Amino acid sequence: MKRYNALIGDLPSKKTQVSVLSELDELLRTQYLGEIEAARVTTSGLKGYMDGLGDENARYLTADEYERFLQTESGVYHGAGIEVRFESSLSALVVTSIDRASSAYRQGIRVGDGILAVDTQAVTAANADALTKKLLETLPQSVQVRVKGADETEAVVVTIEKTYRADAIEEAIEGTVGYLRIRGFFENTPSLVKEGLDCLLSQGAAAIIVDLRGCESYGYDSCAKTLDLFVPAAADPATPMFSAVNKARETVRTYTSDGQGVTLPVAVLIDRNTKGAAELFACDLRDFGVAVLVGEKTAGVGVLREVFRLDSADAVLLPVASVKPYKSESFHGVGVSPDETVSLSESARKRLDSLSRTLDAQFLKAVEALGVAPAAAPPAEPSSEPASEEAASGEETTAEQETQAEATAEAPQDTTE
């Protein structure tokens, strides 16, 4: 009865909507000078209807967008995976950031390299914007570029494919610190993380840093299985690791823990681009007393999303439930705050994939919080060249010093929020 009353009560507003749309349609058909593409107008109208919700997690997807959405959710990305800026002095598009999983990275392109031509068209001030758009847009599916490394004399021609699968994780050992970067919670993430943990432990890791910076993912099933590798069974078996509650306050999903958890100290790196399941992962590790969080407050997207197919083959993406962590309140709209607040400059953030760990203030703070030592930097090899007059006087600023200054230029590194 309540639902019936709500529908009846909403009839006047719906009638007004239909009346306004009908009036607008009649006006366009009788007065608009140009041609009306009905399908395009309909799709734009439906997208606008969804945009009116003001919720970035609610979107109207065309059939093509729906297929691409499914691919992205499974770890397949579309685009060149790089960012560039035009440098007039070089007549080149200089790479400012790059995804290590991208075709561009596999072809040897790195931050600081200059793209001199796109599909044989030389880069100039006049066409830089157009060539940047051609390079970065998802279509065409591949593009040929002539690129010159920052320290190279000869340019090479390579082809960049604009569809690539992101590696779910990246692992490394830094002295006694094991490092795991999780790029997304996909179907194979739990097994890859398990392999990564086993590998790091076999190499003598005494602590683990889990890097979730820039991780936007909504694979909560995968997140639950990955969490189970880190957290022990809940003290109260009836308390789930996390749950999802819908608009009617009904619990629509629950996830329980039954693992042994890790016994090593853990730190988790988070930033403002940590979203969805990645935020929950960080929050739950802290709730279970397993990890300390280092970095910046997260984005605050704590919803379970669902896709509904329409008869037209298009689809609608909707947030359908709020995610409730193990102990904490919902972080939706507020984010997850770190235990140790450390910010990076915007330039360092864009170069995160290539930023040296010795210059990564958030990583270094995590090491400090864990109370273990990373690998020592190798000693500098003596140079056979005589020192320059500037270097001898100590007046020259090295590139590494400039990078370090940029990496630590923003907010105080050691303040606790």
C-alpha positions in Angstrom: 0.0 0.0 0.0 2.8 2.4 0.8 4.4 1.8 -2.6 1.0 2.4 -4.3 0.5 5.6 -2.3 3.9 6.8 -3.3 3.2 6.1 -7.0 -0.1 7.9 -6.9 1.5 10.8 -5.1 4.1 11.1 -7.8 1.7 11.2 -10.7 1.4 15.0 -10.8 5.1 15.5 -11.2 5.3 12.8 -13.8 2.4 14.4 -15.7 4.3 17.7 -15.6 7.5 16.1 -17.0 5.6 14.5 -19.9 3.8 17.7 -20.6 7.1 19.7 -20.7 8.8 17.1 -22.9 5.8 17.1 -25.3 5.8 20.8 -25.6 9.6 20.9 -26.2 9.3 18.2 -28.9 6.5 20.1 -30.7 8.5 23.3 -30.6 11.6 21.7 -32.0 9.8 19.9 -34.8 8.0 23.1 -35.9 10.6 25.8 -35.3 14.1 24.2 -35.3 16.0 25.1 -38.5 18.3 22.0 -38.6 17.7 18.3 -38.9 16.7 16.3 -35.8 18.5 13.0 -35.3 15.9 11.2 -33.2 18.1 8.5 -31.9 20.8 10.9 -30.8 18.3 13.2 -29.1 16.7 10.3 -27.3 20.1 9.0 -26.0 21.2 12.5 -24.9 17.9 13.0 -23.1 18.2 9.7 -21.2 21.8 10.5 -20.3 20.7 14.0 -19.1 18.0 12.4 -17.0 20.6 10.3 -15.2 23.0 13.2 -14.9 20.2 15.1 -13.2 20.7 12.8 -10.2 24.0 14.4 -9.5 25.6 11.0 -8.7 28.7 9.9 -10.5 27.9 6.3 -9.8 24.6 6.5 -11.7 25.0 6.5 -15.4 23.2 5.7 -18.6 25.2 3.5 -20.9 24.7 2.9 -24.6 25.2 -0.7 -25.8 28.8 0.1 -26.8 29.5 1.8 -23.5 28.1 -1.1 -21.6 30.4 -3.6 -23.3 33.4 -1.3 -22.5 32.2 -0.9 -18.9 32.2 -4.7 -18.5 35.7 -4.9 -19.9 37.0 -2.2 -17.6 35.4 -4.0 -14.6 37.4 -7.1 -15.6 40.7 -5.1 -15.8 40.7 -4.2 -19.5 41.4 -0.5 -20.1 40.9 1.6 -23.2 43.2 4.4 -24.1 46.9 5.1 -24.5 47.6 4.9 -20.8 49.7 8.1 -20.8 49.4 11.8 -20.2 51.3 14.4 -22.2 52.0 18.1 -22.3 53.2 20.2 -25.3 56.8 21.6 -25.0 57.3 24.3 -27.6 61.1 24.3 -27.1 61.2 20.6 -28.2 58.2 20.7 -30.6 57.1 17.5 -28.8 54.4 16.1 -26.6 56.4 15.2 -23.4 55.1 12.2 -21.4 54.2 13.3 -17.9 52.7 10.0 -16.6 52.3 6.5 -17.9 50.6 3.3 -16.8 53.1 0.5 -16.5 50.5 -2.0 -17.9 50.0 0.0 -21.0 51.2 -0.8 -24.5 53.1 2.5 -24.5 55.2 1.4 -21.5 55.8 -2.1 -22.9 57.1 -0.4 -26.1 59.7 1.4 -24.0 58.1 4.8 -23.6 58.9 6.5 -20.2 58.1 9.7 -18.3 60.1 12.5 -19.9 60.2 11.1 -23.4 59.1 13.4 -26.2 56.6 12.3 -28.9 57.8 14.1 -32.0 55.1 12.8 -34.4 51.7 11.1 -34.3 50.9 8.9 -37.3 53.7 10.6 -39.3 52.3 14.1 -38.6 55.0 16.2 -36.9 54.0 17.9 -33.6 53.8 21.7 -33.8 52.3 24.4 -31.7 49.4 24.7 -34.2 48.4 21.0 -34.1 49.5 20.0 -30.6 46.0 20.0 -29.2 44.6 17.9 -32.1 47.4 15.4 -31.9 47.1 15.1 -28.2 43.4 14.3 -28.6 44.1 11.7 -31.3 46.8 10.2 -29.1 44.7 10.0 -25.9 41.2 9.2 -27.2 40.1 5.5 -27.3 39.7 5.6 -31.1 41.5 4.9 -33.3 42.4 1.6 -31.6 46.1 2.1 -32.3 48.4 5.0 -33.2 52.0 5.2 -34.5 54.3 7.6 -32.8 57.9 8.8 -33.3 59.4 9.1 -29.8 62.8 10.3 -28.5 64.0 9.4 -25.0 65.1 12.2 -22.7 68.7 11.0 -22.9 68.8 9.6 -26.5 70.0 11.1 -29.7 67.9 9.0 -32.1 64.1 8.8 -32.3 62.3 5.5 -32.8 58.9 4.7 -34.3 56.6 2.5 -32.2 52.9 1.6 -32.3 50.7 2.1 -29.2 47.7 -0.2 -28.9 44.8 1.5 -27.1 43.4 -1.5 -25.4 45.4 -3.2 -22.6 44.8 -5.4 -19.6 46.1 -4.0 -16.3 48.2 -6.2 -14.1 46.1 -6.8 -11.0 49.2 -6.6 -8.7 52.8 -5.6 -8.7 55.2 -7.1 -6.1 58.8 -6.2 -5.0 61.1 -6.6 -2.0 62.8 -3.6 -0.5 65.3 -4.9 2.0 63.0 -6.6 4.6 59.9 -4.7 3.3 57.6 -6.6 1.0 55.6 -4.3 -1.4 52.3 -5.2 -3.1 50.5 -2.8 -5.4 46.9 -3.7 -6.1 45.6 -2.0 -9.2 42.1 -3.5 -9.1 39.9 -6.2 -7.5 39.3 -8.5 -10.5 38.4 -12.1 -10.6 42.1 -13.3 -10.5 43.3 -10.7 -7.9 42.9 -13.0 -4.8 45.1 -15.8 -6.3 47.7 -13.3 -7.6 47.9 -11.6 -4.2 48.3 -15.0 -2.5 51.1 -15.8 -4.9 52.7 -12.4 -4.3 52.5 -12.8 -0.5 54.0 -16.3 -0.6 56.8 -15.0 -2.9 57.6 -12.0 -0.6 57.6 -14.2 2.5 60.0 -16.7 0.9 62.3 -13.7 0.2 62.4 -12.9 3.9 59.9 -10.0 4.1 59.4 -8.9 7.7 56.6 -6.4 6.9 54.2 -5.7 4.0 53.2 -2.5 2.3 50.0 -2.7 0.3 49.7 0.2 -2.2 46.1 1.1 -3.1 46.9 4.6 -4.4 44.9 5.3 -7.6 43.0 2.0 -7.2 39.3 2.5 -8.3 37.5 -0.8 -8.2 34.1 -2.2 -7.4 34.7 -5.9 -7.3 33.5 -6.6 -3.8 33.5 -10.4 -4.2 37.1 -10.3 -5.2 37.8 -7.8 -2.4 36.3 -10.1 0.2 38.5 -13.1 -1.0 41.6 -10.9 -0.9 40.8 -9.6 2.6 40.5 -13.1 3.8 44.2 -13.5 3.1 45.1 -10.8 5.5 42.5 -10.8 8.3 41.8 -13.4 11.0 38.3 -14.8 11.6 36.0 -12.3 13.3 35.9 -12.4 17.1 32.1 -12.8 16.7 31.3 -15.3 14.0 28.0 -13.6 13.4 29.8 -10.3 12.5 30.7 -10.2 8.8 33.8 -8.6 7.3 31.5 -6.3 5.6 27.9 -6.1 4.3 25.7 -4.2 1.9 22.4 -2.6 2.9 19.9 -1.4 0.4 17.4 1.5 0.4 14.9 -0.5 2.4 17.5 -1.2 5.1 17.7 -4.8 4.0 21.1 -6.6 4.1 21.5 -7.8 0.6 25.1 -9.2 0.9 27.3 -10.4 3.7 31.0 -11.5 3.6 32.6 -13.4 6.4 36.2 -14.2 7.2 37.5 -17.6 7.9 41.3 -17.2 7.2 44.2 -17.1 9.6 45.4 -13.7 8.5 48.9 -12.4 8.2 51.2 -12.2 11.2 53.5 -9.6 9.8 53.0 -5.8 10.3 51.1 -4.2 7.4 50.9 -0.6 6.2 48.4 0.5 3.5 49.1 3.4 1.1 45.9 5.4 0.2 45.2 8.6 -1.6 42.3 10.7 -2.9 42.0 8.4 -5.9 41.5 5.3 -3.8 37.8 4.4 -4.5 35.2 1.7 -3.8 36.4 -1.7 -2.9 39.9 -0.4 -2.4 38.6 2.0 0.3 36.8 -0.9 2.0 39.9 -3.1 1.9 41.9 -0.4 3.7 39.2 0.3 6.2 38.7 -3.3 7.1 42.4 -4.0 7.5 42.5 -1.2 10.1 39.2 -2.4 11.7 40.7 -5.8 12.2 43.8 -4.3 13.8 46.0 -5.6 10.9 47.2 -2.4 9.3 48.1 1.2 9.7 46.9 3.6 6.9 49.3 6.1 5.4 48.7 8.8 2.8 45.6 10.9 2.1 41.9 10.7 2.8 40.2 8.5 0.2 37.5 9.4 -2.3 34.5 8.2 -0.3 32.7 6.0 -2.7 31.2 3.2 -0.5 28.4 1.8 -2.6 27.5 -1.5 -4.3 26.8 -0.8 -7.9 24.6 -2.8 -10.2 23.9 -2.7 -14.0 20.4 -3.1 -15.4 20.0 -4.0 -19.0 17.2 -2.3 -20.9 15.2 -3.7 -23.8 17.1 -1.4 -26.2 20.4 -3.3 -25.2 21.5 -0.1 -23.5 22.0 -0.2 -19.7 21.7 1.8 -16.5 24.4 1.7 -13.8 22.9 2.4 -10.3 24.2 2.4 -6.8 21.9 0.0 -5.0 23.3 -0.5 -1.6 25.6 1.1 1.0 28.7 -0.8 2.0 29.1 -1.3 5.8 32.7 -2.1 7.0 33.6 -4.6 9.8 33.5 -2.0 12.6 33.6 1.5 11.1 30.6 3.6 10.0 30.0 3.9 6.2 32.7 5.9 4.5 30.5 6.9 1.6 30.7 10.6 1.0 33.3 11.1 3.7 36.2 8.9 2.7 38.7 6.9 4.9 41.2 9.0 6.8 44.8 7.8 7.2 46.5 7.2 10.5 49.5 9.1 9.1 48.8 11.9 6.7 51.3 12.5 4.0 50.7 14.3 0.7 52.5 14.3 -2.6 52.7 17.2 -5.1 50.5 17.0 -8.1 53.5 16.4 -10.4 54.7 13.5 -8.1 51.2 12.0 -8.1 51.2 12.0 -11.9 54.6 10.2 -12.0 53.6 7.7 -9.3 54.3 4.7 -11.5 57.9 5.9 -12.2 58.6 7.7 -8.9 61.6 6.3 -7.1 60.8 4.8 -3.7 63.6 6.9 -2.2 61.6 10.0 -3.3 58.1 8.6 -2.4 57.3 10.4 0.9 54.2 8.2 1.5 56.2 5.0 1.0 59.0 6.2 3.3 56.5 7.1 6.0 54.9 3.7 5.7 58.3 2.1 6.2 58.9 4.3 9.3 55.5 3.3 10.7 56.3 -0.4 10.3 59.6 0.1 12.1 61.7 -1.8 9.6 64.4 -0.8 7.2 64.1 -0.8 3.4 67.1 -1.7 1.2 70.0 0.7 1.4 70.6 2.8 -1.6 73.7 1.5 -3.6 76.8 3.7 -3.2 77.4 6.1 -6.0 80.1 5.1 -8.4 83.0 7.5 -8.6 82.9 9.6 -11.7 85.9 9.6 -14.1 84.9 13.1 -15.2 86.2 16.2 -13.3 83.6 18.0 -11.3 82.2 21.1 -12.9 82.8 24.4 -11.4 79.1 24.7 -10.4 79.1 21.3 -8.8 82.3 22.0 -7.0 80.8 25.1 -5.5 77.6 23.2 -4.5 75.4 25.7 -6.5 74.0 23.3 -9.0 70.7 21.6 -8.2 70.5 18.0 -9.4 67.5 16.6 -11.2 67.0 14.2 -8.3 66.9 17.1 -5.8 64.3 18.9 -8.0 62.2 15.7 -8.1 62.4 15.3 -4.3 61.4 18.9 -3.8 58.4 18.5 -6.0 57.5 15.2 -4.4 57.3 16.8 -0.9 56.2 20.3 -1.9 52.6 20.1 -0.6 51.1 19.4 2.8 53.2 18.6 5.9 54.3 15.0 5.7 54.2 13.9 9.4 51.0 15.4 10.7 48.4 13.0 11.9 44.8 13.7 11.0 
